Amino acid sequence: MTRRDISPPRGGTPPPAVSRDVRGREIELRPLAVEICRRYRKEFPDEEERYGEAGNAWCVHDNLHILNWAFLETAHGSVLDHQVRWLGRVLAAREFPVERLARDLELAADVVRTEHPDVAAALERATASVGVPL
């Protein structure tokens, strides 16, 4: 894999730090996103060489959004699939291997499964949306 120079996320609207579950409880997203990225980097160690620490920052950034979309999906429906398709298109345009997005969603489901099985199920269903046009 060729090294890609990317900048860490900055500017614009920051990703959400919290979301709410179906009972209205506030959920801290950052610890979940950090754990997803730890597992992702363990599974794909070439990411460190290809993207450096900025890649990990993007992993956390994107997973904060993914988790929020998944919590919104369980509370309101019709959010996650559309957003995952959009993110897949953005990543593909940046020459990121989008099949890894599907694996990221599976890892996210594993991280939240015990405390939020409904969110885990939504994340697993969303893997089918990776690579599907809007």
N, C-alpha and C positions, 0 to 999 in steps of 0.2 A: 504494500500500500504506500502511496506517495504522501509525503507530508503536505498538509494543507494549512496555510496560515489563515486563521480566523480570529476575530476579536471576540472577547466575551460579550454577553448581552449588556447593553447599556442604552439609556435613553428610552423614550417611549413610555408606555404604561407598564409598570412592573407587574409581574405575574402575581396572582393572589397568594397570600400567605395563609389564609384560612378559608374554609368552606363550611357548609352546614349539612348534616346528615338529614335523613327523612324525618327525624324527630325534632329537628331544629337545633341540635347540639352543635357547637362550634368545634371544628376539627382543624388542628394544626397540620398544614400540608408539608411544610419544609422537612420535618424528620422523615416523613414517608418518602418524599422525593429523593432525599439524600440516600436512603436505604435502597431504593430502586436503582439509583445510579451506581451505588457500590456493587450491587449484584450484576448490573449490566457491564460495568468495567471489568469485573472478574471474568465474566463470560466472553467478553470481547476485548482482550488486552491490547489488541492492535490499535484501538481507539486512542490510547495514550500517545502512541508514536505518531499517529496520523493527525490528531487534533490538539494534543497537549492539554493543559489544564483548562483552556478556554472551552474545549469540547465537553469537559465535565460540567462547567458552568452552564453551558447550553442544555446539557442533559437535565440538570436540576430545574432550570428555567422551563423547559418544555414539559417536564413531568409535573411541575406545579400547575400548569394549565391543564394537562391531561387529567390529573386528579380532580381538579375543580370541575371540569366538564363531566367527569364520571359521577361526582356527587350531585351535580345539577341534573344529570340524566335520571338518577334514582328518585329525585324529588319532583322533577317536572317533565322528564322525557324529552325525546327528540333533539338532543344536543350533541351527544358524544360522537355518533357516526359521522355526521356532517363535519364536525371539527377535526376528526381523525383523518377523513379524506382530504380536507384542506391542508392539514399539517403534512400529510404524505406527499402532496403535490409540491409544497414548499421545499421539503427535504430532497425530493427527487430533483428539483431544479438546481439544488446545491450539490448534486452528485453524491448524496448520501444514500447508502444502500437501504432502501425503504423496507426490505424484508426484516431489517433489524428493528424497525418501529413496531412491527407485529410482535416480535420477541419482547420488546420493552413493555408492551401492553400486558403480555403474559406475566412478566416479572412484577409489574405493578399490581396485577390481580393477586399474585402470591403474597405480596407485602400487606395488602389490606384485607385479605380473606377472613382472618380470624375475627377481627373487630367489625368488619363491614362486608359481609358476604354478598349483599345486594350490589354493592359497588364492584366487587370482584367479578360478579357475573356480567355486569355491564361492560367492564373492561375486556373480558374474554370474548363477548359478542362483538365488540368493536374491532377485534383483530381481523374479522372478515372485511372490514371497510378499508383496510390498508391497500392502497394501489387502485381502489375503485374510483373512477372519475366522479366529480361533483355533479 
